[in-house]
Every structure is written in C-alpha cells, then in structure tokens.
Amino acid sequence: MKKISALFTTILLLSPCTITAQTEDNEYSFDENAISITDENGNEEEIDLPESMTCDLDSLMEMYHVSTYLRADSSCNLPDYNPTYNDEDYIHRLKTLPTVMEMPYNEVVRKFIDRYSEGRLRRTISLMLGAQNFYMPIFEEALESYGLPLELRYLPIVESALNPKAVSHAGATGLWQFMLVTGKQYGLEVNSLVDDRRDPIQSSYAAAHYLSDLYRIFGDWNLVIAAYNCGPENIKKAIHRAGGSRDYWQIYPFLPRETRGYVPSFIAVNYMMNFYCDHNICPIITTLPEKTDTVVVERDVHLEQVAHVLRADIDMLRELNPQYRRDIVNGNSKPSVLRLPSRLIDSFIDYEDSIYAYRANDLLSKRHFVEVNTYTPPVVQPQRRAVSYKHSYTSTKQSRKEARSKKKKSKSADKSVTIKGGDTLSSIAKRNGTTVEKLKKLNKIKGSNIRKGAKLKVK
C-alpha cells in the first residue's frame, strides 16, 4: 500500500442516519426514500434510493469534524431554487465528463438527478462537496494503485454518505459498506476491538482490490458497481434471466429493487458533484485540518489514556481512529497503528510510559493472571453434652472439677483465633508467636488464601 499524504488523512465522522419522509416544513409530499418510474405500459414502479442518501443531516452539523472544519459559505449568493433543464442539457453535461465509465442518460437517471437537486437532498450534496476534501485523495490513490477509473471515487457517497461508521440494515459497514465476510476476504480485520471496515485507508484499498476482481469477472463497469451493491451471484442470475445479455440496462428488470436504482444513483452523484453550480447548490467550505501522522503501539492503550496525558480532545482521537470500536488500540494482539495530529507525535514518544500507566487498571481492566482460592474452611463438629440423671452431689462436684481441669489443659494445648479483615497468615503468625508454615500445617491450608470470619488454629 502506498503511503497516503498525512495532510489528508484526518477522518470525518458522520453520525448514524435517521430516515425521514418529509422536511420540517412539509414542503415535499413525495416519498423521499424512493423515486417513481412509469414504464411504457403505464405501470408505475418505485425504486429505492440508496440507504445512505436517506439520512437526516441536521445532527451531522454538530459532529466534531463537521463543526470544526466545515462551515457554510456566507459569500455564496446563489438563489435557493433548482432550475429546470431539458434532456439535451443533461445529455451534453454527462457526455463532457472525463470518464472511462459509461455515463448514459435516461428517465431513471433524470429522476435521481432531480431528487438530489431538490428538497433536503440539496443539503446532502452541499455537505458531500465539503466532506469529500477529507477523503478524495485517499480514494484516488487506492483506485490508482489498481489502475481503476477515478470516477469510482464517488461510490462511497452512494454507499455511506461519507460516513466511516455507517452500518446498513444488512450489516454492511464503513465508507465502502463491506459485509463481514467480504471484508475479511479482502484482508480487513474485524473483532471485538477493531473493525478495519471503518478505517478509511485500509477499506479503500480493499474496495479497489474487490472492484478490480469484479471487473475481471464482468468486464463492464456498470455491471461491476451493480455487483458491488448486490453481489456477483445476483448479477449472474439477472444475466441468465435476460437471455445472456451483459448490458446493465437490459438486465435491469431482473435486478433487486435497490440495485435497479444503484447505477442511476451513481451516475447522478457524478453529475451533481461536477455540475452543482448549475443547480444553485453552494458547497460547504472546508478548512484544512491539522496534519496527522501515526505511531505504532505494541501494548494495549486506551484513547482516554492518550487524551489525558497529551491533553488532547478524545472526540478528535476517535475521529482519527474510527476502526477502534471500544477506544482500545489493541497493541497486545499485534503492532497497531494510532493516528495523531503531527504536533502530538513527539509528545507521545516522550510520555509513552506515563500514557500506559494512567488509570491502566480501570481502563484496561482485563486480568491476565488470577489465583484460585484453594482454602477449605475447617469443619466444626457440634458439641454434645451428656446428661446423667443418676448421680450424687459429690460426683457432680468432682465432674465439674475434672471438666474445669480438662478445659484448662485443652485451652493451653489448643488455641484458635477468628480471622479479621486485613489479616494474612503472616500477620497472624507474628501475633501468636508461630510461623506461616506451622499455621498452614496445623490448619491443612495449601495456598495462602484465608477467609474473614473463619477460625484458625494457632497452637
């Protein structure tokens, strides 16, 4: 994997999506999560929008990187309405895009362009225009390394709305929405502590590898991205049902409902990211984030430990390291990468021991060795008192005297103490003028554990 310029590897975290059907002002009565297509026979069909494009963006503006590095362009004076264009305008614009992939125009593509340029999705496009500055250099370098068309850099907008922690209803995760099995197949580690599908760099190279393999299978980019959405087996089935045709627009009726809108959505996103000005959309301005760099840790470290010792914002550390699911960089398992602002790299090296030591028992609470309590409390037999109904006063007096004598001898011969809180075998032995070994032998103790409240023989 090539080294990504540290300037562009700061990560933008977007919050999980909340699907909404209408704007707050109820300006749009149509279903914003689908578009409606009428076929040549007059039958109406609904096609789902990609799941990522059904997000409510209001809460996103409060997220760390959005609020820190993105702001509205106060100098943008474009009128807030969507102009109307004819088919020839769209055909011409799509034709002028410098792409290897086919970007054709039809009614379905037009419906998606209209949807992305109207209503609340105008805000989505505005945010994507700003947020892309965090990611496009990463995407482009990964695609270049596999010799793939650079227009594929807009695929994560369709997949995840540039949210590295996005999780679909089916469990696909990250910017490139890898399913668990596919992610592991392409070298992405997923366990309780780490999910590489959320790592922008590693997931981008895995996605480029996967797209390259799909192209070797289908040899057509529209089929490739359709297969990326629904899996190669579904595309093969659609090809078979279409009589062997390998044209996406011919196998279109035989595709899953969401996939029927996937390629048109991808074309529409490419269009909007290039011709947003023609639809009076102002990009959110991006302020260049701090340069970042990485350190390799070979011990477990919690982000809270790093944040406290280096006086860093833990939300910023989470944004830079979204792959760590529980804020723990699992260096004990293998050397692991921690991304930090470049200005903190030297400080991390200088204070590394202090970082590992800070609240280690609280934040990294797993025990690596425990002793088993092998202490067996002694069994106390109940004392039974024999009662004689036939005895003289003399014998009773004598028996009492003998009992006192026997008790005195027993007291001098055997002595027990009650174990108190904080007692140890060593402290008890010292108080009673004996040794730990004698106590263990006398009480048949194998280990060193004793229980508060139990009796312990000392003589």
C-alpha positions as CSV (number, residue, x, y, z in Angstrom):
1,M,0.0,0.0,0.0
2,K,1.3,3.4,-0.9
3,K,1.8,6.0,1.8
4,I,-1.1,8.5,1.9
5,S,-0.1,12.1,2.4
6,A,-0.6,12.9,6.1
7,L,-2.3,16.1,5.1
8,F,-5.5,14.4,4.0
9,T,-5.8,11.5,6.4
10,T,-7.8,13.3,9.1
11,I,-11.1,11.4,9.4
12,L,-14.6,12.9,9.2
13,L,-17.1,11.1,11.4
14,L,-20.8,11.4,10.5
15,S,-23.5,10.2,12.8
16,P,-25.8,7.3,12.1
17,C,-28.7,8.1,9.8
18,T,-32.3,8.7,10.7
19,I,-34.7,8.1,7.9
20,T,-37.2,10.9,7.4
21,A,-40.0,11.1,4.9
22,Q,-40.5,14.8,4.8
23,T,-38.8,18.1,5.5
24,E,-39.6,20.0,8.7
25,D,-41.8,22.4,6.7
26,N,-43.6,19.6,5.0
27,E,-42.8,21.2,1.6
28,Y,-42.5,17.9,-0.2
29,S,-45.3,15.3,-0.1
30,F,-43.5,12.7,-2.1
31,D,-41.7,9.7,-0.6
32,E,-38.1,11.0,-0.2
33,N,-36.8,7.4,0.2
34,A,-37.8,6.2,-3.3
35,I,-38.5,7.5,-6.8
36,S,-41.3,6.5,-9.0
37,I,-40.9,5.4,-12.6
38,T,-43.6,4.8,-15.2
39,D,-42.9,2.1,-17.8
40,E,-44.0,2.1,-21.4
41,N,-47.2,0.3,-20.5
42,G,-48.2,3.0,-17.9
43,N,-47.3,0.8,-14.9
44,E,-45.7,2.7,-12.0
45,E,-42.7,1.3,-10.1
46,E,-40.9,2.6,-7.1
47,I,-37.2,2.4,-6.9
48,D,-35.4,2.8,-3.6
49,L,-32.9,5.5,-3.0
50,P,-29.5,4.2,-1.7
51,E,-29.9,3.9,2.1
52,S,-27.1,6.4,2.7
53,M,-29.0,9.1,0.9
54,T,-32.0,8.9,3.2
55,C,-30.2,10.4,6.2
56,D,-31.4,13.3,8.3
57,L,-28.4,15.7,8.2
58,D,-29.4,18.1,11.0
59,S,-27.5,16.2,13.7
60,L,-24.5,15.8,11.4
61,M,-23.7,19.6,11.6
62,E,-23.0,19.2,15.3
63,M,-20.4,16.4,14.9
64,Y,-16.8,17.0,15.7
65,H,-15.2,17.4,12.3
66,V,-18.2,19.0,10.7
67,S,-18.4,21.7,13.4
68,T,-14.6,22.1,13.5
69,Y,-13.6,22.0,9.8
70,L,-16.8,22.7,7.8
71,R,-18.8,26.0,7.6
72,A,-21.4,27.5,5.3
73,D,-20.1,29.8,2.6
74,S,-21.6,33.2,3.6
75,S,-20.3,34.7,0.3
76,C,-22.4,32.3,-1.9
77,N,-25.3,34.3,-3.3
78,L,-26.9,31.7,-5.5
79,P,-30.7,31.7,-5.4
80,D,-32.0,28.7,-3.4
81,Y,-34.1,27.1,-6.1
82,N,-33.4,24.3,-8.7
83,P,-33.5,25.5,-12.3
84,T,-35.3,23.4,-15.0
85,Y,-33.3,21.9,-17.8
86,N,-34.2,19.8,-20.8
87,D,-32.9,16.4,-21.7
88,E,-30.3,17.7,-24.2
89,D,-28.7,19.7,-21.4
90,Y,-28.2,16.7,-19.2
91,I,-27.0,14.5,-22.1
92,H,-24.4,17.2,-23.0
93,R,-23.1,17.6,-19.5
94,L,-22.8,13.9,-18.9
95,K,-21.0,13.5,-22.2
96,T,-18.4,16.1,-21.2
97,L,-17.4,14.3,-18.0
98,P,-13.8,13.0,-18.4
99,T,-14.7,9.4,-17.5
100,V,-13.8,5.9,-18.6
101,M,-17.1,4.5,-17.3
102,E,-20.2,4.9,-19.3
103,M,-22.5,7.7,-18.0
104,P,-25.6,7.5,-20.1
105,Y,-28.8,9.5,-19.7
106,N,-32.4,8.2,-19.4
107,E,-35.6,8.8,-17.4
108,V,-34.3,6.9,-14.4
109,V,-31.0,8.9,-14.3
110,R,-33.1,12.1,-14.7
111,K,-35.3,11.1,-11.7
112,F,-32.2,10.7,-9.5
113,I,-30.7,14.0,-10.6
114,D,-33.9,15.7,-9.9
115,R,-34.2,14.2,-6.4
116,Y,-30.6,15.1,-5.5
117,S,-31.0,18.7,-6.6
118,E,-34.3,19.3,-4.8
119,G,-35.5,19.4,-1.2
120,R,-33.3,18.3,1.7
121,L,-31.0,16.3,-0.5
122,R,-29.6,19.6,-1.8
123,R,-28.1,19.9,1.7
124,T,-26.7,16.4,1.4
125,I,-24.9,17.3,-1.8
126,S,-23.7,20.6,-0.2
127,L,-22.2,18.6,2.7
128,M,-20.7,16.0,0.4
129,L,-19.0,18.7,-1.6
130,G,-17.3,19.9,1.6
131,A,-16.7,16.5,3.2
132,Q,-15.1,15.0,0.1
133,N,-12.0,17.0,0.7
134,F,-11.2,14.7,3.6
135,Y,-11.4,11.6,1.6
136,M,-10.9,12.0,-2.1
137,P,-7.1,11.9,-2.0
138,I,-7.4,8.6,-0.1
139,F,-9.9,7.1,-2.6
140,E,-8.0,8.3,-5.6
141,E,-4.7,6.9,-4.5
142,A,-6.2,3.5,-3.8
143,L,-8.0,3.4,-7.1
144,E,-4.8,4.5,-8.9
145,S,-2.9,1.7,-7.3
146,Y,-5.2,-0.8,-9.0
147,G,-5.5,1.1,-12.3
148,L,-9.2,1.8,-11.8
149,P,-11.3,4.7,-13.2
150,L,-11.1,7.6,-10.8
151,E,-14.8,8.3,-11.2
152,L,-15.3,5.4,-8.8
153,R,-14.2,7.8,-6.0
154,Y,-17.8,8.9,-5.8
155,L,-19.0,5.4,-5.0
156,P,-18.7,5.9,-1.2
157,I,-21.1,8.8,-1.4
158,V,-23.7,6.4,-2.7
159,E,-22.7,3.7,-0.3
160,S,-22.3,5.6,3.0
161,A,-22.7,9.4,2.5
162,L,-19.0,9.5,3.5
163,N,-19.7,8.1,7.0
164,P,-16.8,5.8,8.1
165,K,-19.1,4.4,10.9
166,A,-22.2,3.9,8.8
167,V,-23.9,0.5,9.2
168,S,-26.6,-0.6,6.9
169,H,-29.7,-2.6,7.8
170,A,-27.9,-5.7,6.4
171,G,-24.8,-5.1,8.5
172,A,-22.5,-3.6,5.8
173,T,-20.1,-1.2,7.5
174,G,-17.8,1.7,6.7
175,L,-17.3,4.2,3.9
176,W,-17.3,1.4,1.3
177,Q,-20.0,-0.7,3.1
178,F,-18.2,-4.0,3.3
179,M,-20.2,-7.0,4.5
180,L,-18.3,-9.0,7.2
181,V,-17.4,-12.0,5.0
182,T,-16.3,-9.9,2.0
183,G,-14.3,-7.6,4.3
184,K,-12.3,-10.5,5.8
185,Q,-11.9,-12.0,2.3
186,Y,-10.0,-8.8,1.4
187,G,-7.8,-8.6,4.5
188,L,-9.9,-6.4,6.7
189,E,-9.7,-7.4,10.4
190,V,-12.9,-7.5,12.4
191,N,-13.1,-8.5,16.0
192,S,-14.5,-7.2,19.3
193,L,-11.9,-4.3,19.5
194,V,-11.2,-3.4,15.9
195,D,-13.2,-3.1,12.6
196,D,-10.9,-2.3,9.7
197,R,-14.0,-1.7,7.5
198,R,-14.3,1.7,9.3
199,D,-10.6,2.5,8.5
200,P,-10.7,4.9,5.5
201,I,-7.3,3.9,4.2
202,Q,-7.5,0.1,4.6
203,S,-11.1,-0.1,3.4
204,S,-10.3,2.0,0.3
205,Y,-7.5,-0.4,-0.8
206,A,-9.7,-3.4,0.0
207,A,-12.5,-1.9,-2.1
208,A,-10.2,-1.1,-5.0
209,H,-9.0,-4.7,-4.9
210,Y,-12.6,-6.0,-4.9
211,L,-13.7,-3.7,-7.7
212,S,-10.7,-4.9,-9.7
213,D,-11.7,-8.6,-9.2
214,L,-15.3,-7.8,-10.2
215,Y,-14.1,-6.2,-13.4
216,R,-12.2,-9.3,-14.3
217,I,-15.4,-11.3,-13.9
218,F,-17.8,-9.0,-15.8
219,G,-15.7,-6.7,-18.0
220,D,-18.3,-3.9,-17.8
221,W,-18.2,-1.1,-15.2
222,N,-21.9,-0.7,-14.8
223,L,-22.2,-4.5,-14.0
224,V,-19.2,-4.1,-11.7
225,I,-20.8,-1.5,-9.4
226,A,-24.1,-3.3,-9.6
227,A,-22.3,-6.4,-8.4
228,Y,-20.6,-4.4,-5.7
229,N,-24.1,-3.5,-4.4
230,C,-25.9,-6.8,-4.6
231,G,-23.2,-9.4,-5.1
232,P,-21.8,-11.1,-8.2
233,E,-24.2,-14.1,-8.0
234,N,-27.3,-11.9,-8.3
235,I,-25.8,-10.2,-11.4
236,K,-25.1,-13.6,-12.9
237,K,-28.7,-14.7,-12.2
238,A,-30.0,-11.5,-13.8
239,I,-27.8,-12.0,-16.9
240,H,-29.2,-15.6,-17.2
241,R,-32.8,-14.4,-16.9
242,A,-32.2,-11.7,-19.6
243,G,-31.1,-14.4,-22.0
244,G,-27.4,-13.8,-21.6
245,S,-27.3,-10.1,-22.1
246,R,-24.4,-8.3,-20.3
247,D,-25.9,-4.9,-20.7
248,Y,-27.0,-3.4,-17.3
249,W,-29.9,-1.6,-18.9
250,Q,-31.2,-4.9,-20.4
251,I,-30.9,-6.9,-17.2
252,Y,-32.4,-4.0,-15.2
253,P,-35.8,-5.6,-14.7
254,F,-34.3,-8.7,-13.2
255,L,-32.2,-6.9,-10.6
256,P,-33.1,-6.5,-6.9
257,R,-35.1,-3.3,-6.3
258,E,-32.3,-1.3,-4.6
259,T,-29.8,-2.3,-7.3
260,R,-32.1,-1.1,-10.1
261,G,-31.5,2.4,-8.6
262,Y,-27.8,1.9,-7.8
263,V,-26.2,2.6,-11.1
264,P,-28.5,5.5,-11.9
265,S,-27.8,6.9,-8.5
266,F,-24.1,6.6,-9.1
267,I,-24.4,8.4,-12.4
268,A,-26.5,11.2,-10.8
269,V,-23.9,11.6,-8.0
270,N,-21.1,12.0,-10.5
271,Y,-23.3,14.6,-12.3
272,M,-24.1,16.5,-9.1
273,M,-20.5,16.6,-7.8
274,N,-19.5,18.2,-11.1
275,F,-22.5,20.4,-12.1
276,Y,-23.8,21.5,-8.6
277,C,-23.4,25.2,-9.6
278,D,-25.9,24.7,-12.4
279,H,-28.4,23.8,-9.7
280,N,-27.6,26.7,-7.4
281,I,-26.0,24.5,-4.7
282,C,-23.3,26.1,-2.6
283,P,-20.6,23.7,-1.3
284,I,-19.8,23.8,2.4
285,I,-16.4,25.3,2.9
286,T,-13.7,23.0,4.2
287,T,-11.0,24.4,6.5
288,L,-7.9,22.3,6.1
289,P,-7.5,20.1,9.2
290,E,-4.3,19.5,11.1
291,K,-1.6,17.3,9.5
292,T,-1.6,13.8,11.0
293,D,0.9,11.0,11.4
294,T,1.0,7.6,13.0
295,V,2.8,5.8,15.8
296,V,2.9,2.0,16.2
297,V,2.0,0.7,19.7
298,E,2.8,-2.8,20.9
299,R,0.8,-2.7,24.1
300,D,-2.9,-2.1,24.6
301,V,-3.7,1.6,25.1
302,H,-7.0,3.3,25.7
303,L,-7.7,6.6,23.9
304,E,-8.6,8.1,27.3
305,Q,-5.1,7.5,28.4
306,V,-3.7,9.3,25.4
307,A,-6.2,12.1,25.7
308,H,-5.5,12.8,29.3
309,V,-1.7,12.7,29.3
310,L,-1.3,14.6,26.0
311,R,-4.2,17.0,26.8
312,A,-6.0,16.1,23.6
313,D,-9.7,16.0,22.7
314,I,-10.8,12.4,22.9
315,D,-13.5,13.0,20.3
316,M,-10.8,14.1,17.9
317,L,-8.8,10.9,18.6
318,R,-11.9,8.9,17.9
319,E,-12.4,10.7,14.6
320,L,-8.8,9.9,13.6
321,N,-9.1,6.3,14.6
322,P,-12.7,5.1,13.8
323,Q,-11.6,1.5,13.4
324,Y,-11.2,1.0,17.2
325,R,-14.7,0.1,18.3
326,R,-14.2,0.4,22.1
327,D,-11.5,3.1,22.2
328,I,-8.8,0.5,22.8
329,V,-5.8,0.2,20.4
330,N,-5.1,-3.5,20.7
331,G,-1.3,-3.5,20.6
332,N,-1.1,-6.6,22.7
333,S,-2.5,-8.7,19.8
334,K,-0.2,-7.2,17.2
335,P,1.6,-3.9,16.5
336,S,-1.2,-1.5,15.9
337,V,-1.4,2.0,14.4
338,L,-2.5,5.0,16.3
339,R,-3.2,8.2,14.3
340,L,-2.5,11.5,16.0
341,P,-2.1,15.2,15.0
342,S,1.5,15.6,13.9
343,R,2.2,18.0,16.7
344,L,1.5,15.3,19.3
345,I,3.8,12.6,17.8
346,D,6.9,13.7,19.8
347,S,4.9,14.1,23.0
348,F,3.5,10.6,22.7
349,I,7.0,9.2,22.3
350,D,8.3,11.3,25.3
351,Y,5.4,10.4,27.6
352,E,4.7,6.9,26.4
353,D,5.3,5.2,29.8
354,S,3.0,7.8,31.5
355,I,0.3,7.1,28.9
356,Y,0.4,3.4,29.5
357,A,0.4,3.9,33.3
358,Y,-2.6,6.3,33.6
359,R,-5.6,4.5,35.0
360,A,-4.5,1.3,33.4
361,N,-6.4,-0.9,35.9
362,D,-9.6,1.0,35.3
363,L,-9.5,1.5,31.5
364,L,-7.8,-1.8,30.6
365,S,-9.5,-4.0,33.2
366,K,-8.9,-7.5,31.9
367,R,-6.9,-9.6,34.3
368,H,-4.1,-11.7,32.7
369,F,-3.5,-14.0,35.7
370,V,-5.6,-14.9,38.7
371,E,-5.0,-17.2,41.7
372,V,-7.7,-19.8,42.6
373,N,-8.9,-19.8,46.2
374,T,-8.0,-23.3,47.4
375,Y,-8.7,-22.6,51.1
376,T,-11.1,-25.2,52.6
377,P,-12.7,-24.0,55.8
378,P,-12.4,-26.4,58.7
379,V,-15.5,-28.4,59.6
380,V,-16.7,-27.6,63.1
381,Q,-18.4,-30.6,64.8
382,P,-21.3,-29.7,67.1
383,Q,-20.6,-30.4,70.8
384,R,-22.9,-32.8,72.5
385,R,-23.4,-32.7,76.3
386,A,-24.1,-36.0,78.1
387,V,-26.7,-35.8,80.8
388,S,-26.8,-38.2,83.7
389,Y,-29.9,-38.5,85.7
390,K,-28.4,-40.7,88.4
391,H,-25.5,-39.0,90.3
392,S,-24.6,-37.8,93.7
393,Y,-23.7,-34.4,94.7
394,T,-20.2,-35.5,95.2
395,S,-19.8,-37.0,91.8
396,T,-21.3,-33.9,90.2
397,K,-18.9,-31.7,92.1
398,Q,-16.0,-33.9,91.1
399,S,-17.1,-34.0,87.5
400,R,-17.2,-30.2,87.4
401,K,-13.7,-30.0,88.8
402,E,-12.4,-32.5,86.3
403,A,-14.2,-30.6,83.4
404,R,-12.5,-27.3,84.5
405,S,-9.1,-29.1,84.6
406,K,-9.7,-30.6,81.2
407,K,-10.8,-27.3,79.7
408,K,-7.7,-25.6,81.2
409,K,-5.5,-28.2,79.7
410,S,-7.3,-28.0,76.3
411,K,-7.0,-24.2,76.3
412,S,-3.3,-24.4,76.9
413,A,-2.9,-27.2,74.3
414,D,-5.2,-25.8,71.5
415,K,-5.7,-22.2,70.7
416,S,-7.8,-20.7,67.8
417,V,-8.3,-17.2,66.6
418,T,-11.0,-15.6,64.5
419,I,-9.7,-14.2,61.1
420,K,-10.4,-10.4,60.8
421,G,-10.5,-8.2,57.8
422,G,-7.0,-7.4,56.5
423,D,-5.4,-10.4,58.3
424,T,-2.8,-12.5,56.5
425,L,-1.2,-15.7,57.5
426,S,2.0,-13.8,58.1
427,S,0.4,-11.2,60.4
428,I,-1.5,-13.9,62.4
429,A,1.7,-15.9,62.8
430,K,3.6,-12.9,64.1
431,R,0.9,-12.1,66.7
432,N,0.8,-15.6,68.0
433,G,4.5,-16.4,68.1
434,T,4.4,-19.0,65.4
435,T,5.3,-19.4,61.7
436,V,3.3,-19.4,58.4
437,E,4.3,-22.9,57.7
438,K,3.1,-24.1,61.0
439,L,-0.2,-22.4,60.5
440,K,-0.6,-24.0,57.1
441,K,0.3,-27.4,58.5
442,L,-2.0,-27.1,61.6
443,N,-5.0,-25.9,59.5
444,K,-4.2,-28.1,56.4
445,I,-4.0,-25.0,54.2
446,K,-2.3,-25.4,50.8
447,G,-2.3,-21.9,49.4
448,S,-2.2,-18.5,51.1
449,N,-5.9,-17.5,50.9
450,I,-7.8,-17.2,54.2
451,R,-11.4,-16.2,54.8
452,K,-12.6,-13.4,57.1
453,G,-14.7,-14.7,60.0
454,A,-13.2,-18.3,59.9
455,K,-11.5,-19.9,62.9
456,L,-7.8,-20.6,62.5
457,K,-5.8,-22.8,64.9
458,V,-2.6,-21.2,66.1
459,K,-1.4,-23.9,68.6
